[in-house]
């Protein structure tokens, strides 16, 4: 596994790990009635840390005894397999939807994390937009709701492709990852507008790559300032 990106496993007592747990706690407070069982994580642009964020968040939910399914729906530049050291050529989401394969034959288990299962992007050469906009994908998410407590979906940046906007129609909420000191305000506003256009429920913004001093928060999460 990528110990640098998957810090919740490599360094479970670190300050950064505690920040991910705080993010989980904040989401739990908003999710008292299980309103946000299925959550999509995206970013405004590239290299803002969305895949690292969703991977560590998935780990913390699993550590809290939630049955978690982490789905890599970034079929253009998948990163989840790299972070968890899973063979990139292994069948995954695209194979399941195209070849109608059963989910249980495709999920990857993580050692010492019985509650976490991972569905990688897969290796089928397909049109991501058409595949994610298909009835099969919507049906798949409905079935997952019956099996898992938390479903987290990684998607491409919202301003680069339509994928995140499309998937937002089948999830309960969207988390927008923003890189501190590099993402411009106009870009953030445009990303939020794109999600608003499709009626996406943006439930929070996660600020990454913060240059923090000792005792400062690495991630700052505020569910009420997404607008």
GROMACS elastic network, one bead per residue, 0.5 to 0.9 nm:
[ bonds ]
;  ai    aj funct       b0    kb
    1     4     6  0.87880   500
    1     5     6  0.86753   500
    1     6     6  0.72697   500
    1    10     6  0.87831   500
    1    82     6  0.76378   500
    1    83     6  0.59147   500
    1    86     6  0.82908   500
    2     5     6  0.55501   500
    2     6     6  0.57161   500
    2     7     6  0.83132   500
    2    10     6  0.85337   500
    2    82     6  0.72662   500
    2    83     6  0.50074   500
    2    84     6  0.63665   500
    2    85     6  0.68986   500
    3     6     6  0.50399   500
    3     7     6  0.58005   500
    3     8     6  0.87339   500
    3     9     6  0.74486   500
    3    10     6  0.52751   500
    3    11     6  0.81614   500
    3    83     6  0.82533   500
    4     7     6  0.58865   500
    4    10     6  0.76876   500
    4    83     6  0.89804   500
    5     8     6  0.85857   500
    5    10     6  0.89057   500
    5    52     6  0.57139   500
    5    53     6  0.85203   500
    5    55     6  0.84606   500
    5    56     6  0.80172   500
    5    83     6  0.66870   500
    6     9     6  0.59348   500
    6    10     6  0.64229   500
    6    11     6  0.84625   500
    6    52     6  0.69694   500
    6    53     6  0.88745   500
    6    55     6  0.70424   500
    6    56     6  0.59517   500
    6    59     6  0.86669   500
    6    83     6  0.68073   500
    6    84     6  0.78199   500
    7    11     6  0.52399   500
    7    12     6  0.68714   500
    7    14     6  0.80144   500
    7    16     6  0.75228   500
    7    17     6  0.63820   500
    7    56     6  0.71641   500
    8    11     6  0.57636   500
    8    13     6  0.80729   500
    8    14     6  0.80314   500
    8    16     6  0.79168   500
    8    18     6  0.83367   500
    8    20     6  0.77424   500
    8    21     6  0.88414   500
    8    56     6  0.58656   500
    8    57     6  0.84742   500
    8    59     6  0.68505   500
    8    60     6  0.71462   500
    9    12     6  0.55338   500
    9    17     6  0.84816   500
    9    56     6  0.81999   500
    9    59     6  0.76423   500
   11    14     6  0.55829   500
   11    16     6  0.87257   500
   11    17     6  0.71541   500
   12    15     6  0.87307   500
   12    16     6  0.87789   500
   12    17     6  0.58679   500
   12    18     6  0.79382   500
   13    16     6  0.83790   500
   13    17     6  0.64689   500
   13    18     6  0.70760   500
   14    17     6  0.52132   500
   14    18     6  0.64435   500
   14    19     6  0.88018   500
   15    18     6  0.50889   500
   15    19     6  0.63757   500
   15    20     6  0.89564   500
   15   215     6  0.85760   500
   15   217     6  0.83195   500
   15   218     6  0.79241   500
   16    20     6  0.65517   500
   16    21     6  0.87937   500
   16   217     6  0.81491   500
   16   218     6  0.61899   500
   16   219     6  0.78703   500
   17    20     6  0.51503   500
   17    21     6  0.63780   500
   17    22     6  0.86758   500
   17    56     6  0.81646   500
   17    60     6  0.85996   500
   18    22     6  0.61528   500
   18    23     6  0.86555   500
   19    23     6  0.63173   500
   19    24     6  0.87151   500
   19   217     6  0.68505   500
   19   218     6  0.64105   500
   19   219     6  0.59361   500
   19   220     6  0.81425   500
   20    24     6  0.63328   500
   20    25     6  0.86558   500
   20    53     6  0.81270   500
   20    56     6  0.68745   500
   20    57     6  0.61989   500
   20    60     6  0.71301   500
   20   218     6  0.89175   500
   20   219     6  0.74176   500
   21    25     6  0.61490   500
   21    26     6  0.86398   500
   21    57     6  0.76122   500
   21    60     6  0.61124   500
   21    61     6  0.83330   500
   22    26     6  0.61654   500
   22    27     6  0.85793   500
   22   219     6  0.87313   500
   22   221     6  0.84999   500
   23    26     6  0.51652   500
   23    27     6  0.62662   500
   23    28     6  0.86296   500
   23    57     6  0.77368   500
   23   206     6  0.84900   500
   23   219     6  0.78492   500
   23   220     6  0.81068   500
   23   221     6  0.64225   500
   24    27     6  0.51447   500
   24    28     6  0.61653   500
   24    29     6  0.87594   500
   24    57     6  0.67285   500
   24    60     6  0.69408   500
   24    61     6  0.68059   500
   25    29     6  0.63265   500
   25    30     6  0.88146   500
   26    29     6  0.51693   500
   26    30     6  0.65207   500
   26    31     6  0.86320   500
   26   221     6  0.77442   500
   26   222     6  0.83806   500
   26   223     6  0.81421   500
   27    30     6  0.51391   500
   27    31     6  0.60211   500
   27    32     6  0.88739   500
   27    36     6  0.85181   500
   27   203     6  0.88013   500
   27   204     6  0.86723   500
   27   223     6  0.83047   500
   28    32     6  0.62556   500
   28    34     6  0.85312   500
   29    32     6  0.57665   500
   30    33     6  0.82740   500
   30    34     6  0.86306   500
   30    35     6  0.81753   500
   30    36     6  0.82115   500
   30   203     6  0.86556   500
   30   223     6  0.82426   500
   31    35     6  0.55118   500
   31    36     6  0.58395   500
   31    37     6  0.80341   500
   32    35     6  0.73625   500
   32    36     6  0.89976   500
   33    36     6  0.83251   500
   34    37     6  0.57946   500
   34   149     6  0.87805   500
   35    38     6  0.85127   500
   35   172     6  0.67462   500
   35   173     6  0.84818   500
   36    39     6  0.63191   500
   36   150     6  0.81757   500
   36   171     6  0.79635   500
   36   173     6  0.59191   500
   36   203     6  0.89159   500
   37   145     6  0.74464   500
   37   148     6  0.84646   500
   37   149     6  0.64623   500
   37   150     6  0.50848   500
   37   151     6  0.62199   500
   37   152     6  0.84758   500
   37   171     6  0.80709   500
   37   172     6  0.65782   500
   37   173     6  0.83738   500
   38   141     6  0.83646   500
   38   145     6  0.76711   500
   38   149     6  0.86771   500
   38   150     6  0.61141   500
   38   152     6  0.60505   500
   38   153     6  0.77552   500
   38   170     6  0.82762   500
   38   171     6  0.51080   500
   38   172     6  0.53207   500
   38   173     6  0.68285   500
   38   174     6  0.88772   500
   39   150     6  0.78996   500
   39   151     6  0.62600   500
   39   152     6  0.50681   500
   39   153     6  0.62733   500
   39   154     6  0.89563   500
   39   168     6  0.86004   500
   39   171     6  0.57924   500
   39   172     6  0.59061   500
   39   173     6  0.50071   500
   39   174     6  0.56536   500
   39   175     6  0.71553   500
   40    54     6  0.89293   500
   40   151     6  0.84261   500
   40   152     6  0.58581   500
   40   154     6  0.61741   500
   40   155     6  0.71801   500
   40   164     6  0.77206   500
   40   167     6  0.77502   500
   40   168     6  0.69362   500
   40   171     6  0.66637   500
   40   172     6  0.80996   500
   40   173     6  0.63927   500
   40   175     6  0.61461   500
   40   176     6  0.85237   500
   41    50     6  0.65882   500
   41    51     6  0.81143   500
   41    53     6  0.84516   500
   41    54     6  0.66350   500
   41   152     6  0.72567   500
   41   153     6  0.60774   500
   41   154     6  0.52548   500
   41   155     6  0.64041   500
   41   156     6  0.88782   500
   41   164     6  0.83257   500
   41   173     6  0.88232   500
   41   174     6  0.58932   500
   41   176     6  0.60690   500
   41   177     6  0.71787   500
   42    45     6  0.87254   500
   42    50     6  0.60328   500
   42    51     6  0.83978   500
   42   153     6  0.86136   500
   42   154     6  0.64599   500
   42   155     6  0.54764   500
   42   156     6  0.62924   500
   42   157     6  0.55508   500
   42   158     6  0.64571   500
   42   164     6  0.67360   500
   42   174     6  0.74713   500
   42   175     6  0.64446   500
   42   176     6  0.52855   500
   42   177     6  0.60685   500
   43    46     6  0.71819   500
   43    47     6  0.86377   500
   43    48     6  0.65865   500
   43    49     6  0.80340   500
   43    50     6  0.61833   500
   43   155     6  0.83360   500
   43   156     6  0.73944   500
   43   158     6  0.60976   500
   43   159     6  0.81399   500
   43   175     6  0.82237   500
   43   176     6  0.52455   500
   43   178     6  0.61420   500
   43   179     6  0.86627   500
   43   188     6  0.88379   500
   43   191     6  0.79446   500
   44    48     6  0.79263   500
   44   157     6  0.52917   500
   44   158     6  0.54473   500
   44   159     6  0.56708   500
   44   160     6  0.79818   500
   44   176     6  0.73499   500
   44   177     6  0.71550   500
   44   178     6  0.67601   500
   44   183     6  0.79175   500
   44   187     6  0.66594   500
   44   188     6  0.61419   500
   44   190     6  0.81320   500
   44   191     6  0.53673   500
   44   192     6  0.83095   500
   45    48     6  0.66760   500
   45   156     6  0.84293   500
   45   157     6  0.50451   500
   45   158     6  0.70213   500
   45   159     6  0.62738   500
   45   160     6  0.67962   500
   45   178     6  0.83290   500
   45   183     6  0.78334   500
   45   187     6  0.81036   500
   45   188     6  0.89448   500
   45   191     6  0.86266   500
   46    49     6  0.81052   500
   46    50     6  0.86886   500
   46   156     6  0.80969   500
   46   157     6  0.61794   500
   46   160     6  0.82608   500
   47    50     6  0.76724   500
   47   179     6  0.81731   500
   48    51     6  0.86506   500
   48   177     6  0.66577   500
   48   178     6  0.59912   500
   48   180     6  0.85690   500
   48   182     6  0.86485   500
   48   183     6  0.81159   500
   48   207     6  0.89907   500
   48   208     6  0.70337   500
   48   209     6  0.78208   500
   49    52     6  0.53393   500
   49    53     6  0.60148   500
   49    54     6  0.86769   500
   49   177     6  0.70589   500
   49   178     6  0.79467   500
   49   179     6  0.72243   500
   49   208     6  0.66878   500
   49   209     6  0.78379   500
   50    53     6  0.50222   500
   50    54     6  0.61121   500
   50    55     6  0.85099   500
   50   154     6  0.74550   500
   50   155     6  0.85033   500
   50   156     6  0.89120   500
   50   157     6  0.86578   500
   50   176     6  0.81912   500
   50   177     6  0.57540   500
   50   178     6  0.82923   500
   50   206     6  0.89802   500
   50   208     6  0.86752   500
   51    54     6  0.52689   500
   51    55     6  0.60586   500
   51    56     6  0.86238   500
   51    72     6  0.87032   500
   51    78     6  0.85730   500
   51    79     6  0.64100   500
   51    80     6  0.65160   500
   51    83     6  0.83244   500
   51   154     6  0.64672   500
   51   155     6  0.84753   500
   52    55     6  0.52520   500
   52    56     6  0.62877   500
   52    57     6  0.85455   500
   52    79     6  0.84631   500
   52    80     6  0.80920   500
   52    83     6  0.75233   500
   53    56     6  0.54135   500
   53    57     6  0.60752   500
   53    58     6  0.85873   500
   53   177     6  0.80962   500
   53   206     6  0.85838   500
   53   208     6  0.83416   500
   54    58     6  0.60305   500
   54    59     6  0.86525   500
   54    70     6  0.81069   500
   54    80     6  0.89979   500
   54   152     6  0.71397   500
   54   153     6  0.79141   500
   54   154     6  0.68716   500
   55    58     6  0.51634   500
   55    59     6  0.64337   500
   55    60     6  0.89093   500
   55    70     6  0.75747   500
   55    80     6  0.71606   500
   55    83     6  0.77501   500
   55    84     6  0.84018   500
   55   152     6  0.88530   500
   55   154     6  0.88441   500
   56    59     6  0.50514   500
   56    60     6  0.63514   500
   56    61     6  0.87629   500
   57    60     6  0.51895   500
   57    61     6  0.63166   500
   57    62     6  0.86786   500
   57   152     6  0.87382   500
   58    61     6  0.52545   500
   58    62     6  0.62595   500
   58    63     6  0.86506   500
   58    68     6  0.66430   500
   58    69     6  0.78210   500
   58    70     6  0.65952   500
   58   116     6  0.72699   500
   58   150     6  0.84178   500
   58   151     6  0.85974   500
   58   152     6  0.71045   500
   59    62     6  0.51132   500
   59    63     6  0.61282   500
   59    64     6  0.86767   500
   59    68     6  0.83947   500
   59   113     6  0.77521   500
   59   115     6  0.89199   500
   59   116     6  0.69946   500
   60    64     6  0.63021   500
   60    65     6  0.89668   500
   60    66     6  0.89735   500
   61    64     6  0.50601   500
   61    65     6  0.68239   500
   61    66     6  0.56142   500
   61    67     6  0.78311   500
   61    68     6  0.69410   500
   61   115     6  0.86575   500
   61   116     6  0.83868   500
   61   150     6  0.77564   500
   62    65     6  0.52030   500
   62    67     6  0.60819   500
   62    68     6  0.59794   500
   62   113     6  0.67036   500
   62   114     6  0.77618   500
   62   115     6  0.51622   500
   62   116     6  0.55043   500
   62   150     6  0.89092   500
   63    66     6  0.72127   500
   63   113     6  0.71241   500
   63   114     6  0.89933   500
   63   115     6  0.76455   500
   63   116     6  0.85981   500
   64    67     6  0.89932   500
   65    68     6  0.88807   500
   65   114     6  0.89426   500
   65   115     6  0.65791   500
   66   115     6  0.63126   500
   66   116     6  0.81236   500
   66   148     6  0.79493   500
   66   149     6  0.57834   500
   66   150     6  0.68208   500
   67   114     6  0.83049   500
   67   116     6  0.61231   500
   67   117     6  0.80279   500
   67   147     6  0.81855   500
   67   148     6  0.52614   500
   67   149     6  0.51339   500
   67   150     6  0.63776   500
   67   151     6  0.86276   500
   68   115     6  0.59990   500
   68   117     6  0.61622   500
   68   118     6  0.83251   500
   68   148     6  0.58206   500
   68   149     6  0.60786   500
   68   151     6  0.57997   500
   68   152     6  0.76146   500
   69   107     6  0.85822   500
   69   115     6  0.85100   500
   69   116     6  0.61354   500
   69   118     6  0.57496   500
   69   119     6  0.73118   500
   69   144     6  0.81584   500
   69   148     6  0.65935   500
   69   149     6  0.82930   500
   69   150     6  0.64662   500
   69   152     6  0.63137   500
   69   153     6  0.84390   500
   70    80     6  0.87272   500
   70   116     6  0.75255   500
   70   117     6  0.63096   500
   70   119     6  0.61607   500
   70   120     6  0.82284   500
   70   150     6  0.84870   500
   70   151     6  0.60559   500
   70   153     6  0.60784   500
   70   154     6  0.78001   500
   71    74     6  0.87939   500
   71    80     6  0.83948   500
   71    93     6  0.76821   500
   71   117     6  0.87366   500
   71   118     6  0.60785   500
   71   120     6  0.62154   500
   71   121     6  0.75006   500
   71   151     6  0.75086   500
   71   152     6  0.61219   500
   71   154     6  0.62484   500
   71   155     6  0.89568   500
   72    75     6  0.73353   500
   72    78     6  0.65778   500
   72    79     6  0.77218   500
   72    80     6  0.61862   500
   72    81     6  0.82878   500
   72    92     6  0.86248   500
   72    93     6  0.74839   500
   72   118     6  0.79537   500
   72   119     6  0.62549   500
   72   120     6  0.50503   500
   72   121     6  0.50426   500
   72   122     6  0.87182   500
   72   152     6  0.85986   500
   72   153     6  0.60343   500
   72   154     6  0.50219   500
   72   155     6  0.69363   500
   73    76     6  0.85794   500
   73    78     6  0.75816   500
   73    93     6  0.72537   500
   73    94     6  0.86509   500
   73   119     6  0.88302   500
   73   120     6  0.77565   500
   73   121     6  0.58476   500
   73   128     6  0.85345   500
   73   132     6  0.80112   500
   73   153     6  0.62477   500
   73   154     6  0.54057   500
   73   155     6  0.51309   500
   73   156     6  0.77350   500
   73   163     6  0.84422   500
   73   164     6  0.88955   500
   73   167     6  0.89646   500
   74    77     6  0.58844   500
   74    78     6  0.51016   500
   74    79     6  0.79151   500
   74    80     6  0.89728   500
   74   121     6  0.67050   500
   74   128     6  0.82426   500
   74   153     6  0.86223   500
   74   154     6  0.60014   500
   74   156     6  0.50640   500
   74   157     6  0.88568   500
   74   163     6  0.80688   500
   74   164     6  0.88589   500
   75    78     6  0.56986   500
   75    93     6  0.86280   500
   75    94     6  0.78286   500
   75   121     6  0.55684   500
   75   122     6  0.78276   500
   75   123     6  0.87907   500
   75   126     6  0.87416   500
   75   127     6  0.87784   500
   75   128     6  0.60368   500
   75   155     6  0.79242   500
   75   156     6  0.78933   500
   76   121     6  0.88528   500
   76   128     6  0.72926   500
   76   156     6  0.72760   500
   77   156     6  0.75328   500
   78    81     6  0.71635   500
   78    82     6  0.81668   500
   78    88     6  0.87117   500
   78   120     6  0.78721   500
   78   121     6  0.62956   500
   78   122     6  0.89769   500
   78   154     6  0.86706   500
   78   155     6  0.86522   500
   78   156     6  0.85609   500
   79    82     6  0.53351   500
   79    83     6  0.63487   500
   79    84     6  0.88528   500
   79   120     6  0.87514   500
   79   121     6  0.87757   500
   80    83     6  0.51175   500
   80    84     6  0.62327   500
   80    85     6  0.82471   500
   80    86     6  0.80972   500
   80   118     6  0.84223   500
   80   119     6  0.87967   500
   80   120     6  0.66000   500
   80   121     6  0.81667   500
   80   154     6  0.83282   500
   81    84     6  0.53427   500
   81    85     6  0.56217   500
   81    87     6  0.65262   500
   81    88     6  0.59030   500
   81   118     6  0.87088   500
   81   119     6  0.88150   500
   81   120     6  0.60570   500
   81   121     6  0.80489   500
   82    86     6  0.62451   500
   82    87     6  0.78447   500
   82    88     6  0.73750   500
   83    86     6  0.78749   500
   84   110     6  0.82087   500
   84   118     6  0.89646   500
   85    88     6  0.85349   500
   86    89     6  0.87106   500
   86    90     6  0.78022   500
   86   108     6  0.80217   500
   86   120     6  0.82095   500
   87    90     6  0.55009   500
   88    91     6  0.82947   500
   88   120     6  0.78826   500
   88   121     6  0.82627   500
   88   122     6  0.72675   500
   88   123     6  0.75238   500
   89    92     6  0.87476   500
   89   122     6  0.67846   500
   89   123     6  0.57599   500
   90   106     6  0.83629   500
   90   120     6  0.78796   500
   90   121     6  0.87811   500
   90   122     6  0.60764   500
   90   123     6  0.68038   500
   91    94     6  0.76244   500
   91    95     6  0.56911   500
   91    96     6  0.76175   500
   91   106     6  0.64212   500
   91   119     6  0.88017   500
   91   120     6  0.75078   500
   91   121     6  0.77480   500
   91   123     6  0.59884   500
   91   124     6  0.80833   500
   92    95     6  0.54153   500
   92    96     6  0.61448   500
   92    97     6  0.88294   500
   92   103     6  0.85902   500
   92   106     6  0.58401   500
   92   107     6  0.75705   500
   92   119     6  0.57137   500
   92   121     6  0.50802   500
   92   123     6  0.69376   500
   92   124     6  0.85708   500
   93    96     6  0.51016   500
   93    97     6  0.63048   500
   93    98     6  0.86331   500
   93   103     6  0.85378   500
   93   106     6  0.81270   500
   93   119     6  0.62920   500
   93   120     6  0.61148   500
   93   122     6  0.52728   500
   93   123     6  0.84638   500
   93   124     6  0.87800   500
   94    97     6  0.53568   500
   94    98     6  0.60856   500
   94    99     6  0.82405   500
   94   120     6  0.87230   500
   94   121     6  0.61144   500
   94   122     6  0.51295   500
   94   123     6  0.66497   500
   94   124     6  0.55431   500
   94   125     6  0.81069   500
   94   126     6  0.75526   500
   94   128     6  0.84578   500
   94   131     6  0.76907   500
   95    98     6  0.52784   500
   95    99     6  0.55360   500
   95   100     6  0.73390   500
   95   101     6  0.69447   500
   95   106     6  0.89517   500
   95   121     6  0.83947   500
   95   122     6  0.58247   500
   95   123     6  0.67647   500
   95   124     6  0.57835   500
   96    99     6  0.55295   500
   96   100     6  0.50194   500
   96   102     6  0.66734   500
   96   103     6  0.69213   500
   96   106     6  0.77619   500
   96   122     6  0.81721   500
   97   100     6  0.52418   500
   97   101     6  0.70872   500
   97   131     6  0.75022   500
   97   134     6  0.89248   500
   97   136     6  0.63594   500
   97   137     6  0.68395   500
   97   140     6  0.84146   500
   98   101     6  0.80265   500
   98   124     6  0.79343   500
   98   126     6  0.86537   500
   98   131     6  0.81507   500
   98   136     6  0.88202   500
  100   136     6  0.87884   500
  101   104     6  0.87381   500
  101   105     6  0.74445   500
  101   106     6  0.79448   500
  102   105     6  0.56859   500
  102   106     6  0.71129   500
  103   106     6  0.52982   500
  103   107     6  0.63242   500
  103   119     6  0.82098   500
  103   140     6  0.88372   500
  104   107     6  0.57422   500
  104   108     6  0.89116   500
  105   108     6  0.87557   500
  106   118     6  0.85190   500
  106   119     6  0.65928   500
  106   120     6  0.83083   500
  107   117     6  0.58535   500
  107   118     6  0.52992   500
  107   120     6  0.77213   500
  108   116     6  0.85209   500
  108   117     6  0.55071   500
  108   119     6  0.64190   500
  108   120     6  0.80976   500
  109   113     6  0.76133   500
  109   114     6  0.70716   500
  109   115     6  0.84807   500
  109   116     6  0.65961   500
  109   117     6  0.51377   500
  109   118     6  0.66717   500
  110   113     6  0.53691   500
  110   114     6  0.67617   500
  110   115     6  0.85584   500
  110   116     6  0.65625   500
  110   117     6  0.69327   500
  110   118     6  0.81050   500
  111   114     6  0.70681   500
  112   115     6  0.89557   500
  113   116     6  0.56809   500
  113   117     6  0.85343   500
  114   117     6  0.78630   500
  119   122     6  0.81688   500
  121   124     6  0.86955   500
  123   126     6  0.89553   500
  125   128     6  0.87311   500
  126   129     6  0.88087   500
  126   130     6  0.81866   500
  126   131     6  0.72614   500
  127   130     6  0.54886   500
  127   131     6  0.61623   500
  127   132     6  0.86307   500
  128   131     6  0.51276   500
  128   132     6  0.59730   500
  128   133     6  0.83227   500
  128   163     6  0.72654   500
  129   132     6  0.54134   500
  129   133     6  0.60316   500
  129   134     6  0.86172   500
  129   161     6  0.83633   500
  129   162     6  0.69016   500
  129   163     6  0.57132   500
  129   166     6  0.77802   500
  130   133     6  0.50774   500
  130   134     6  0.61313   500
  131   134     6  0.52339   500
  131   135     6  0.86576   500
  131   136     6  0.80936   500
  131   137     6  0.71669   500
  132   135     6  0.84031   500
  132   136     6  0.83102   500
  132   137     6  0.58250   500
  132   138     6  0.80678   500
  132   163     6  0.69686   500
  132   166     6  0.70721   500
  132   167     6  0.66677   500
  133   136     6  0.84157   500
  133   137     6  0.69618   500
  133   138     6  0.78068   500
  133   163     6  0.81691   500
  133   166     6  0.61837   500
  133   167     6  0.72306   500
  134   137     6  0.55083   500
  134   138     6  0.68064   500
  134   139     6  0.88796   500
  135   138     6  0.51796   500
  135   139     6  0.61418   500
  135   140     6  0.85482   500
  136   139     6  0.51132   500
  136   140     6  0.60777   500
  136   141     6  0.87847   500
  137   141     6  0.63811   500
  137   142     6  0.87694   500
  137   167     6  0.89049   500
  137   170     6  0.89207   500
  138   141     6  0.53165   500
  138   142     6  0.64426   500
  138   143     6  0.88957   500
  138   167     6  0.85584   500
  138   169     6  0.89170   500
  138   170     6  0.63408   500
  139   142     6  0.51171   500
  139   143     6  0.63880   500
  139   144     6  0.87473   500
  140   143     6  0.52312   500
  140   144     6  0.62992   500
  140   145     6  0.88958   500
  141   145     6  0.64339   500
  141   151     6  0.86278   500
  141   170     6  0.73145   500
  141   171     6  0.82290   500
  142   145     6  0.53033   500
  142   146     6  0.71846   500
  142   170     6  0.84252   500
  143   146     6  0.54891   500
  143   147     6  0.70124   500
  144   147     6  0.51919   500
  144   148     6  0.60142   500
  144   149     6  0.89924   500
  144   151     6  0.75637   500
  145   148     6  0.57212   500
  145   149     6  0.73116   500
  145   150     6  0.80939   500
  145   151     6  0.76567   500
  146   149     6  0.82869   500
  148   151     6  0.66433   500
  153   167     6  0.88381   500
  153   171     6  0.88642   500
  154   164     6  0.86147   500
  155   158     6  0.80713   500
  155   163     6  0.67271   500
  155   164     6  0.55707   500
  155   167     6  0.83282   500
  156   159     6  0.86338   500
  156   160     6  0.72248   500
  156   161     6  0.66371   500
  156   162     6  0.83793   500
  156   163     6  0.65656   500
  156   164     6  0.63774   500
  157   160     6  0.54390   500
  157   161     6  0.65402   500
  157   162     6  0.86017   500
  157   163     6  0.82760   500
  157   164     6  0.71090   500
  157   191     6  0.87973   500
  158   161     6  0.58064   500
  158   162     6  0.64874   500
  158   163     6  0.72516   500
  158   164     6  0.55685   500
  158   165     6  0.67917   500
  158   191     6  0.62057   500
  158   192     6  0.88509   500
  158   194     6  0.74053   500
  158   195     6  0.77601   500
  159   162     6  0.76059   500
  159   187     6  0.83540   500
  159   190     6  0.77463   500
  159   191     6  0.59786   500
  159   194     6  0.75908   500
  160   163     6  0.88624   500
  161   164     6  0.73136   500
  161   165     6  0.83513   500
  162   165     6  0.53764   500
  162   166     6  0.61924   500
  162   167     6  0.87930   500
  163   166     6  0.51158   500
  163   167     6  0.62028   500
  163   168     6  0.85470   500
  164   167     6  0.52165   500
  164   168     6  0.60313   500
  164   195     6  0.82693   500
  165   168     6  0.51892   500
  165   169     6  0.72953   500
  165   194     6  0.74066   500
  165   195     6  0.60257   500
  165   197     6  0.86551   500
  165   198     6  0.64176   500
  165   199     6  0.88021   500
  165   200     6  0.73287   500
  166   169     6  0.59876   500
  166   170     6  0.81246   500
  166   198     6  0.79560   500
  167   170     6  0.56863   500
  167   171     6  0.67982   500
  168   171     6  0.53144   500
  168   172     6  0.76893   500
  168   173     6  0.73519   500
  168   174     6  0.70037   500
  168   195     6  0.80043   500
  168   198     6  0.77651   500
  168   199     6  0.80156   500
  168   200     6  0.55036   500
  168   201     6  0.77996   500
  169   172     6  0.81765   500
  169   198     6  0.75835   500
  169   199     6  0.76429   500
  169   200     6  0.67634   500
  171   174     6  0.76386   500
  171   200     6  0.85096   500
  171   201     6  0.86357   500
  172   200     6  0.84214   500
  172   201     6  0.69221   500
  173   200     6  0.70022   500
  173   202     6  0.57421   500
  173   203     6  0.57643   500
  173   204     6  0.85948   500
  174   195     6  0.87581   500
  174   200     6  0.68652   500
  174   201     6  0.58448   500
  174   203     6  0.57877   500
  174   204     6  0.71068   500
  174   205     6  0.87746   500
  175   201     6  0.88339   500
  175   202     6  0.60603   500
  175   203     6  0.60647   500
  175   204     6  0.51312   500
  175   205     6  0.57269   500
  175   206     6  0.70311   500
  176   191     6  0.86661   500
  176   192     6  0.83940   500
  176   202     6  0.72811   500
  176   203     6  0.83966   500
  176   204     6  0.64636   500
  176   206     6  0.61291   500
  176   207     6  0.86140   500
  176   226     6  0.83621   500
  177   204     6  0.87557   500
  177   205     6  0.58727   500
  177   207     6  0.60685   500
  177   208     6  0.70033   500
  178   182     6  0.86281   500
  178   183     6  0.65215   500
  178   188     6  0.75500   500
  178   205     6  0.70789   500
  178   206     6  0.60720   500
  178   208     6  0.60668   500
  178   209     6  0.86110   500
  179   182     6  0.59013   500
  179   183     6  0.55957   500
  179   206     6  0.83958   500
  179   207     6  0.57703   500
  179   209     6  0.56049   500
  179   210     6  0.74742   500
  180   183     6  0.63564   500
  180   184     6  0.89347   500
  180   207     6  0.61150   500
  180   208     6  0.58625   500
  180   209     6  0.56238   500
  180   210     6  0.54298   500
  180   211     6  0.80796   500
  181   184     6  0.79131   500
  181   209     6  0.79931   500
  181   210     6  0.75534   500
  181   211     6  0.86298   500
  182   209     6  0.89824   500
  183   186     6  0.84998   500
  183   187     6  0.66845   500
  183   188     6  0.70565   500
  184   187     6  0.52438   500
  184   188     6  0.65153   500
  184   189     6  0.88675   500
  185   188     6  0.51320   500
  185   189     6  0.62745   500
  185   190     6  0.86307   500
  186   189     6  0.51388   500
  186   190     6  0.61470   500
  186   191     6  0.86271   500
  187   190     6  0.50808   500
  187   191     6  0.61589   500
  187   192     6  0.86678   500
  188   191     6  0.51107   500
  188   192     6  0.62699   500
  188   193     6  0.86331   500
  189   192     6  0.51599   500
  189   193     6  0.61740   500
  189   194     6  0.87016   500
  189   227     6  0.84341   500
  190   193     6  0.50059   500
  190   194     6  0.62237   500
  190   195     6  0.87584   500
  191   194     6  0.51703   500
  191   195     6  0.64683   500
  191   196     6  0.86973   500
  192   195     6  0.51926   500
  192   196     6  0.61231   500
  192   197     6  0.86857   500
  192   202     6  0.80680   500
  192   226     6  0.80432   500
  192   227     6  0.73268   500
  193   197     6  0.61596   500
  193   198     6  0.89948   500
  194   197     6  0.52739   500
  194   198     6  0.70494   500
  194   200     6  0.88384   500
  195   198     6  0.56068   500
  195   199     6  0.64953   500
  195   200     6  0.52244   500
  195   201     6  0.79012   500
  195   202     6  0.76387   500
  196   200     6  0.56091   500
  196   201     6  0.76953   500
  196   202     6  0.81772   500
  197   200     6  0.75633   500
  202   205     6  0.79282   500
  202   223     6  0.84379   500
  202   226     6  0.65877   500
  202   227     6  0.82451   500
  203   222     6  0.88174   500
  203   223     6  0.55266   500
  203   224     6  0.76420   500
  203   225     6  0.89662   500
  203   226     6  0.68530   500
  204   221     6  0.69000   500
  204   222     6  0.59643   500
  204   224     6  0.69652   500
  204   225     6  0.72507   500
  204   226     6  0.54938   500
  205   220     6  0.83456   500
  205   221     6  0.60717   500
  205   222     6  0.62679   500
  205   223     6  0.65544   500
  205   224     6  0.88526   500
  205   225     6  0.75090   500
  205   226     6  0.57915   500
  206   219     6  0.66279   500
  206   220     6  0.63134   500
  206   221     6  0.52415   500
  206   222     6  0.75546   500
  206   223     6  0.89579   500
  207   210     6  0.70981   500
  207   218     6  0.81987   500
  207   219     6  0.55688   500
  207   220     6  0.56818   500
  207   221     6  0.68425   500
  208   218     6  0.71457   500
  208   219     6  0.58335   500
  208   220     6  0.79604   500
  209   212     6  0.88585   500
  209   218     6  0.74638   500
  209   219     6  0.80381   500
  210   217     6  0.82853   500
  210   218     6  0.58415   500
  210   219     6  0.71338   500
  210   220     6  0.88524   500
  211   218     6  0.76055   500
  212   215     6  0.80643   500
  212   216     6  0.55509   500
  212   217     6  0.67547   500
  212   218     6  0.62871   500
  213   216     6  0.53919   500
  213   217     6  0.83128   500
  214   217     6  0.85583   500
  217   220     6  0.62682   500
  222   225     6  0.57892   500
  222   226     6  0.73731   500
  223   226     6  0.62235   500
  224   227     6  0.77098   500
